């Protein structure tokens, strides 16, 4: 089991951007904000890197804690911190997890195709962060 927390405001994977390389060919690249967040996740995950990259099927649980909104009343703030008021706004949970899974390639596991069971949840918190739990599933 590998567990770690990425502190700071979570960043969802942005849509790839198109540009031209030095020879005029079209290339796709990550928006800077997404690319920087992935690098940050890699740095944090590397501190929990296993001796050998995980192989086989994996179960991943990701909890995304978005910052509370400034306009929240004290009542709403208390509900948000208790987990009863949940974000139903964009970005979607799958956009958050795409960048995280990409960042863990060759750091925690060989390839994100090994993830066979995935749970992603969005919450509000006064301390924005992403909590990641990776567990190996043992084959019978």
Secondary structure, DSSP 8 states (H G I E B T S, - for coil): -EEEEEES--------EEEE-TTS-EEEE--HHHHHHHHHHHHHHHTT--SS-B-S-EEEEEEEEEE--TT--HHHHHHHHHTSS---SSS-HHHHHHHHHHHHBTTTBS-GGGEEEEEEEEEEESS-EEEEEEEE----
